Amino acid sequence: MAPLTARAAISDDIPFEITESGHMVVTLRLGGREDVKAIVDTGATFPIIDSQSAALIGVAPPASPAMVDIVGLGDVRTFPVIDVDDLTVGPVRLDAPRAAYNDKVRFPSTGNVIPASSLPHRTLDFDFERSRLRVSDRRPAHISRSIMTRLEITRIGGLPFVEVSVNGKSGLALIDTGASISVINSAFAEGASRSRHAIRDVELIGATGNVTPLKVLFSRRFEIGDFEVNRFNVIVSDPEFLERFGLAETPVMILGLDVLRAFRLQIDREEELVRLAIPDRGRRPGAGVSMRAR
């Protein structure tokens, strides 16, 4: 990671909301004049601007654009690259002079994605209770009346992974604020299985009656740092990007907001540490899982 440059402000606050689809979105200002919604994603490395948003500021790909591969939870897709002069979120100007031009995919909440790495700060402090992302160039703030654990970050492909355990089986977990739900890959699920019925086929029935087959790992215990949860059930999936990074046979999870919202999440990019905190009074209202200290 490039050295972080000093800023005049001690800290800046960026409000966010969690959409009905479970995504965290902020207001992104384009070209200093047009406001659109965008997902803030710790699991992304390159900004994405959809074609409708780009049209608001008169930006389109050149005749022979540079291309970029965008790696996500689904297929790897290739997009043209556009120049974007001025992207701001609240009081913060993003370090993002270029973006992928998205005229192919409509995400559930918005077609715009901001990598958390484009925020030019040392500390990213996601406070889900207050719906606020605080960014600063200081160490993460102390959180009073809370229980905290610290985890070292392992960077793979520029993305932040930490160590977790499922049923006593250790693996890596991507901290992914751009994902609404968590998934576990087959290598991790099979290694964590404690019975032949631990991985089951289920059917997800949508409001329109459409049926989506899924595999789910029914586990007895999930541990992250000093926290654990019993009876942790998670979808089994093998995202294509794991193969790109040479992780197809490595036990890996993607930790989405269904888990991350249980915590106050602080990322210290200088020390390469993740701090997770829960109130000492217990579960935070609205969190998808109930964590407790071990």
ZASE-593246 format. One line per 10 residues: number of its first residue (from 1); their letters; for each residue x, y, z of C-alpha. Coordinates in nm, 2 decimals. Layout:
NUM> A> X Y Z  ... $
! end
This chain:
1> MAPLTARAAI> 0.00 0.00 0.00  0.13 0.35 -0.08  0.22 0.57 0.21  -0.08 0.76 0.35  -0.05 1.14 0.32  -0.12 1.38 0.61  -0.45 1.57 0.61  -0.55 1.89 0.79  -0.87 1.75 0.94  -0.84 1.53 1.25 $
11> SDDIPFEITE> -1.13 1.32 1.13  -1.43 1.33 0.89  -1.77 1.16 0.93  -1.94 1.00 0.63  -2.31 0.90 0.69  -2.43 0.58 0.53  -2.74 0.37 0.52  -2.81 0.00 0.50  -3.05 -0.07 0.21  -3.33 -0.33 0.21 $
21> SGHMVVTLRL> -3.09 -0.56 0.01  -2.84 -0.53 0.30  -2.58 -0.31 0.13  -2.41 -0.02 0.28  -2.44 0.29 0.06  -2.32 0.65 0.08  -2.39 0.96 -0.12  -2.12 1.00 -0.39  -2.08 1.35 -0.56  -1.96 1.34 -0.92 $
31> GGREDVKAIV> -1.78 1.63 -1.07  -1.87 1.85 -0.78  -2.24 1.87 -0.88  -2.42 1.54 -0.92  -2.52 1.31 -0.63  -2.56 0.94 -0.67  -2.56 0.64 -0.44  -2.25 0.41 -0.41  -2.15 0.10 -0.21  -1.84 0.14 0.01 $
41> DTGATFPIID> -1.65 -0.18 -0.04  -1.35 -0.31 0.16  -1.35 -0.61 -0.08  -1.29 -0.39 -0.40  -0.97 -0.25 -0.54  -1.10 -0.03 -0.83  -1.40 0.21 -0.84  -1.70 0.14 -1.06  -1.93 0.41 -1.20  -2.24 0.30 -1.38 $
51> SQSAALIGVA> -2.33 0.44 -1.72  -2.63 0.64 -1.60  -2.42 0.81 -1.33  -2.14 0.89 -1.58  -2.38 1.04 -1.82  -2.48 1.29 -1.55  -2.14 1.45 -1.58  -2.09 1.39 -1.95  -1.84 1.11 -1.92  -1.82 0.81 -2.16 $
61> PPASPAMVDI> -1.54 0.57 -2.26  -1.32 0.68 -2.55  -1.32 0.50 -2.88  -1.04 0.26 -2.78  -1.05 0.26 -2.40  -0.82 0.08 -2.16  -0.98 -0.22 -2.00  -0.99 -0.35 -1.64  -1.09 -0.68 -1.49  -1.33 -0.64 -1.20 $
71> VGLGDVRTFP> -1.31 -0.93 -0.95  -1.62 -0.99 -0.74  -1.83 -1.26 -0.58  -1.97 -1.36 -0.92  -1.78 -1.39 -1.25  -1.48 -1.18 -1.34  -1.60 -0.91 -1.58  -1.40 -0.67 -1.80  -1.50 -0.31 -1.82  -1.37 0.00 -2.01 $
81> VIDVDDLTVG> -1.19 0.26 -1.80  -1.30 0.62 -1.78  -1.13 0.93 -1.63  -1.32 1.08 -1.34  -1.19 1.42 -1.22  -1.37 1.48 -0.89  -1.53 1.22 -0.67  -1.62 1.31 -0.31  -1.80 1.14 -0.03  -1.92 1.39 0.23 $
91> PVRLDAPRAA> -1.62 1.61 0.30  -1.37 1.36 0.17  -1.22 1.37 -0.18  -1.14 1.02 -0.31  -0.81 0.91 -0.44  -0.97 0.77 -0.76  -0.88 0.94 -1.09  -1.01 0.65 -1.29  -1.31 0.41 -1.27  -1.46 0.12 -1.45 $
101> YNDKVRFPST> -1.75 0.22 -1.67  -2.03 -0.02 -1.58  -2.29 -0.06 -1.85  -2.33 -0.44 -1.78  -2.43 -0.50 -1.42  -2.70 -0.35 -1.20  -2.62 -0.44 -0.84  -2.92 -0.47 -0.60  -2.87 -0.12 -0.45  -2.67 0.08 -0.71 $
111> GNVIPASSLP> -2.43 0.03 -1.00  -2.16 0.24 -0.83  -1.89 0.10 -0.60  -1.62 0.28 -0.40  -1.32 0.08 -0.28  -1.25 0.16 0.08  -0.89 0.19 -0.02  -0.97 0.51 -0.22  -1.04 0.69 0.11  -0.70 0.86 0.18 $
121> HRTLDFDFER> -0.69 0.79 0.55  -0.51 0.57 0.80  -0.82 0.46 1.00  -1.16 0.36 0.88  -1.41 0.33 1.16  -1.75 0.17 1.07  -2.00 0.25 1.34  -2.31 0.06 1.23  -2.51 0.17 1.54  -2.48 0.53 1.44 $
131> SRLRVSDRRP> -2.48 0.47 1.06  -2.15 0.65 1.03  -1.81 0.59 0.88  -1.54 0.80 1.05  -1.21 0.84 0.87  -0.90 0.98 1.03  -0.52 0.98 1.01  -0.48 0.88 1.38  -0.49 0.55 1.55  -0.84 0.40 1.59 $
141> AHISRSIMTR> -1.03 0.57 1.87  -1.09 0.40 2.20  -1.44 0.26 2.23  -1.57 0.29 2.59  -1.79 0.02 2.75  -1.70 -0.24 2.49  -1.52 -0.57 2.45  -1.26 -0.56 2.17  -1.04 -0.80 1.98  -0.76 -0.73 1.74 $
151> LEITRIGGLP> -0.67 -0.92 1.42  -0.37 -0.89 1.19  -0.45 -0.83 0.83  -0.31 -1.04 0.56  -0.32 -0.87 0.22  -0.39 -1.09 -0.08  -0.45 -0.91 -0.41  -0.47 -0.59 -0.21  -0.77 -0.72 -0.01  -0.78 -0.75 0.37 $
161> FVEVSVNGKS> -0.81 -1.10 0.51  -0.80 -1.21 0.87  -0.79 -1.55 1.04  -1.11 -1.72 1.16  -1.22 -2.06 1.27  -1.53 -2.28 1.20  -1.58 -2.59 1.41  -1.21 -2.56 1.51  -1.09 -2.55 1.15  -0.88 -2.24 1.07 $
171> GLALIDTGAS> -0.91 -2.04 0.76  -0.90 -1.69 0.61  -1.19 -1.44 0.60  -1.21 -1.15 0.36  -1.35 -0.84 0.54  -1.60 -0.73 0.27  -1.84 -0.44 0.35  -1.96 -0.47 -0.01  -2.12 -0.81 0.05  -2.46 -0.83 0.21 $
181> ISVINSAFAE> -2.42 -1.19 0.32  -2.13 -1.41 0.42  -2.02 -1.72 0.22  -1.77 -2.00 0.28  -1.58 -2.18 0.00  -1.60 -2.56 -0.05  -1.25 -2.62 0.09  -1.34 -2.45 0.41  -1.69 -2.60 0.44  -1.57 -2.96 0.38 $
191> GASRSRHAIR> -1.28 -2.92 0.63  -1.51 -2.78 0.89  -1.78 -3.05 0.85  -1.83 -3.26 1.15  -2.09 -3.50 1.00  -2.20 -3.60 0.65  -2.52 -3.40 0.70  -2.33 -3.07 0.79  -2.35 -2.95 0.43  -2.71 -2.96 0.30 $
201> DVELIGATGN> -2.89 -2.87 -0.02  -3.16 -2.61 0.04  -3.39 -2.41 -0.19  -3.44 -2.04 -0.16  -3.79 -1.94 -0.28  -3.83 -1.58 -0.39  -4.13 -1.36 -0.37  -4.22 -1.43 -0.73  -4.19 -1.81 -0.67  -3.85 -1.85 -0.84 $
211> VTPLKVLFSR> -3.64 -2.12 -0.68  -3.27 -2.09 -0.62  -3.08 -2.40 -0.51  -2.81 -2.34 -0.25  -2.57 -2.54 -0.04  -2.55 -2.44 0.33  -2.29 -2.54 0.60  -2.46 -2.60 0.93  -2.18 -2.54 1.18  -2.17 -2.56 1.56 $
221> RFEIGDFEVN> -1.92 -2.28 1.62  -1.77 -1.98 1.44  -1.48 -1.79 1.60  -1.32 -1.46 1.51  -1.05 -1.32 1.74  -1.19 -1.34 2.10  -1.55 -1.37 1.98  -1.76 -1.67 1.90  -2.11 -1.77 1.80  -2.28 -2.11 1.82 $
231> RFNVIVSDPE> -2.50 -2.26 1.54  -2.35 -2.06 1.26  -2.51 -2.14 0.92  -2.34 -2.00 0.61  -2.39 -2.04 0.23  -2.13 -2.25 0.05  -2.00 -2.09 -0.27  -1.67 -2.08 -0.47  -1.63 -1.72 -0.60  -1.41 -1.70 -0.91 $
241> FLERFGLAET> -1.18 -1.45 -0.76  -1.04 -1.71 -0.52  -0.90 -1.91 -0.82  -0.75 -1.59 -0.96  -0.57 -1.53 -0.63  -0.46 -1.90 -0.60  -0.69 -1.96 -0.31  -0.93 -2.22 -0.46  -0.80 -2.50 -0.24  -0.75 -2.27 0.07 $
251> PVMILGLDVL> -1.01 -2.25 0.34  -1.16 -1.90 0.28  -1.47 -1.71 0.39  -1.62 -1.38 0.28  -1.75 -1.19 0.58  -2.04 -0.97 0.47  -2.25 -0.72 0.65  -2.47 -0.99 0.81  -2.17 -1.07 1.04  -1.98 -0.74 1.03 $
261> RAFRLQIDRE> -2.28 -0.54 1.15  -2.26 -0.72 1.48  -1.94 -0.52 1.55  -1.79 -0.17 1.56  -1.54 -0.23 1.28  -1.21 -0.04 1.28  -0.94 -0.09 1.01  -0.60 0.06 1.09  -0.42 0.07 0.75  -0.09 0.18 0.89 $
271> EELVRLAIPD> -0.06 -0.10 1.15  -0.25 -0.34 0.92  -0.49 -0.44 1.20  -0.87 -0.50 1.22  -1.04 -0.41 1.55  -1.38 -0.56 1.63  -1.58 -0.44 1.93  -1.91 -0.52 2.08  -2.09 -0.34 2.36  -2.03 -0.50 2.69 $
281> RGRRPGAGVS> -2.41 -0.50 2.74  -2.43 -0.77 2.47  -2.57 -0.79 2.13  -2.62 -0.48 1.93  -2.98 -0.43 1.81  -3.02 -0.51 1.44  -2.71 -0.72 1.40  -2.75 -1.03 1.20  -2.57 -1.26 1.44  -2.52 -1.26 1.82 $
291> MRAR> -2.15 -1.26 1.91  -2.01 -1.31 2.26  -1.66 -1.29 2.41  -1.48 -1.62 2.48 $
! end
